Amino acid sequence: MGQISKEGFQKLTEELNHLKNVKRKEIAKAIGEAREHGDLRENSAYHEARKEQSFNEAKITELEAKLSDVQIIDDSDKPKDCVSLGSKVKFKSVDADEVREYTVVSDLEANIFEKKISCETPMGEAFMGAKKGEIVEVLAPAGLMKFQIVEIL
């Protein structure tokens, strides 16, 4: 059973509903329009729409499976003095002054573009349980890196 925040659960549920209720209809329409063009063996628009349909159905199946076996984490229960699932962490490298911020989330919600790192990554794992001011070590492909926790939100 995976863990997920209320926000993450809502976001994945919205994505699932969009894929089922909007995307499916768009794809069905595209398939119908492509069929009207005649011979399906040489109809690239038809084949692309069918490929997109397969991808969409696979994504729906994946999201349904993920959402069927999750535990929703209540943010009000998380400790405020140490990093836990859902914590925003401000940190800096011990070698530099640049402060960065990531939110530690479950693997289901991880998205580096949204600055959400999985608690199962080396960095996320190192942050879990750390307190403000503490220095954590992360074994990365580039070698051992050390970060100081500046603030936990």
N, C-alpha and C positions, 0 to 999 in steps of 0.2 A: 504494500500500500504506500503510495507516494503522498507527500504533503504539499499543500498549495495554499496560497493566501486567498482571502475572499476576492480581492481585486483580480488575481490571476485566474481564479475559477470563473469569475464573471466574464473576463476577457476571452477565455477559451470557449465558454458557452456561447458568447456572442458570435465568435468566429464560426463555430459549428452551425449555429442557426443561419448565418449568412450563406455558408456553403450549401446547406440543405434547401433553404427557401428562396435564395436569390440566384446563386451560381448555378444550381441545377436547372432552373428555368432558362437562364441565359444560354447554357450549353444545349439544352433540348431545342431551343429556338434555332441556334446555329446549325445543329444537325439537320433539323427540318428544312432550313433554307438551303443547305448544301445538297440535300437529297433532290431538291427540285432542279438542280443543275444537270441531272442525268446520270450517266454511267458512274457507279460508285467505285469501280476498280481504279479509275484514273482521276478521281475527284480528291484533290489534296485538301480542300477545305473540309470535306467530310471526314477524312482520316485525321486531320488535326483536331477537329471537334470531338471525335471519338477518343483520341488520345487524352484530350483535356478532361473528358468525362471520366475516363479511367483514373486519372490523377486526382480529380475531385472526389470520387468515391473512395479512393484509398485514404485520402486525407480525412474524410468523414469517419471512416472506420477507425483510423488512428486516434482521432480526437474522442470518439465515443469510448474507446477502450481506456484511454487515459483518464477521462472524467468519471468512468464507472468505478474506479478503484482509488479514490483520493480521500484524504482527510483534510478538511478545510481548517487552516490555522487561524485562530482568533488573535489579531494583533494586540488586543488589550492584555493578553496573557503573557506576552513576551517580556523577558527581563529587560530593564532599561540600562543596567550597568555593564552588560557584556553583550557581545555580538551573538545574535541568534537569527533564526530564519525570519526574514522580513526586515532585518535591520539595515539602515543606511549607514555606511561606514565611510568616514572621511579619514584618509590615511596619506602618508607620504613616505617615500623611500628614505632610508637613513642617509643615503648619499646625496639627496637633493631636497630642495625646499618646496617643490611643486606639490600641492595638495590635490588629491583625486578623490572621487566619491563613487562608490558602487553600492548597490543593494544586493544583499545576499538572499537568494531565493532557492526554491527547489529546482531540480533539473527540468521539471515540466515548464517552468516559467523563464528559464534562463534566456537572455537575449542581450548579447554584448552591445548591440546598437542602442539599446535602451539603458545601458549601464547596469544590467542585472546579471550577476554571476551566480552560477550554481554552487551550492554548498558542497558539491561533490568534486569540484575542480581543486587543484592544489591550493590556489589562492583562497577560494571560499572555505575550504577545509581548515586552512591555517587561521582564518579570521574567526571561525566559530568558537565561541567561548572567551575570546580575547576581551580585555578591558581597555578603557581609555588610557593612553600613555604607554601601553604595553608594546613591545617590539615582537613581531612575529616573523618567522622564517618560512620562505616559500621556495621549494625546490622546483625550479622552472627549467625548460630546455636550455636557457642561457646561463644556467648555474644557480647558485644559492642567492636569493634576494631577501633583503630585510626591509620590513615596513613598520612604521610606528603608527599606531591607531591614534588619530587626532581627536575624533569625535564619533559618538554613536548616536544616531537619530532614530 
